[in-house]
Amino acid sequence: MATTSIRQNLLQIQERIAAATARVGRRPEDITLIGVSKTHPAIAIQEAFQAGVRHFGENRVQEWEVKRVGTNNLSATWHLIGHLQSNKAAKAAKLFHTVDSVDDLVVAQKLDRARAEAGLPANLRVLIEVRVAKEETKSGVEIAALPELAEKVAALPHLDLAGLMCIPPFFGPVGAGLSPSPPVEAGVQPGAVSPADAVRPYFRRLRELRDELRAKLALPLPVLSMGMSHDFEVAIEEGATEVRVGTALFGGRM
Ligand SMILES: *Cc1c(COP(=O)(O)O)cnc(C)c1O
């Protein structure tokens, strides 16, 4: 994708963020845009950085290990947003500033140990990914198991638990109409008339879970990473502080 289109895409995303924050009395500065660069080459990351993006998300440790060679001149924050296997945890703890998809204590313990061994000055930021839709066989900790996992992750000395992340089911772009017969297993709420209505309860649930944990653990937990290209406006209306945007910024993936 040409530089001009990444730049133009970024402007459009910034307008959408501004409109969404304005609707609910929030400020655009309170939203961190994470450019999801998976499958796109290092040159695309360079272009997005030139246009002003400072946070990037990758979903595979190995892909990032190769691509970072082409981006190590950039002073950006690198997020791992994809499911992490425990045999990649040690590497991830050294290659990323934050792992936004922790859903397992063993993986968290490995990240903690590897971060200590790497002798890096700062703790590794982590988010816990929550499976907000039971119907989906996606990654993320079950809601019922979240409090215990959060308490144990928060106690690990080389990790900073900053908040929660989720990937709700896909109902279509929020500006469009709900497809005539959405699959039952997608968990569409009864009475939902648009993709925005359908997805909103999942984002709201993540915020409520964060609020409950905040009280229980007496931790600030300021971060809610939720919302992608097709639904980030709704996520912002429901309290997202970080949105993970791939396609709308970089174009389609191979
Ligand atoms: C790919 C991906 C995104 C970005 O998706 P788009 O629909 O391209 O914006 C966000 N979050 C996660 C976890 C992803 O894997």
The ligand as a Gaussian input file, in Angstrom:
#p B3LYP/6-31G(d) Opt

LIG

0 1
 C       -5.874000      -8.824000      13.252000
 C       -6.272000      -8.347000      14.592000
 C       -6.800000      -7.058000      14.784000
 C       -7.063000      -6.088000      13.646000
 O       -8.114000      -6.518000      12.860000
 P       -8.709000      -5.577000      11.676000
 O      -10.071000      -6.125000      11.497000
 O       -7.833000      -5.773000      10.491000
 O       -8.702000      -4.191000      12.186000
 C       -7.104000      -6.672000      16.074000
 N       -6.908000      -7.488000      17.133000
 C       -6.407000      -8.726000      17.000000
 C       -6.206000      -9.562000      18.196000
 C       -6.066000      -9.200000      15.730000
 O       -5.572000     -10.440000      15.614000

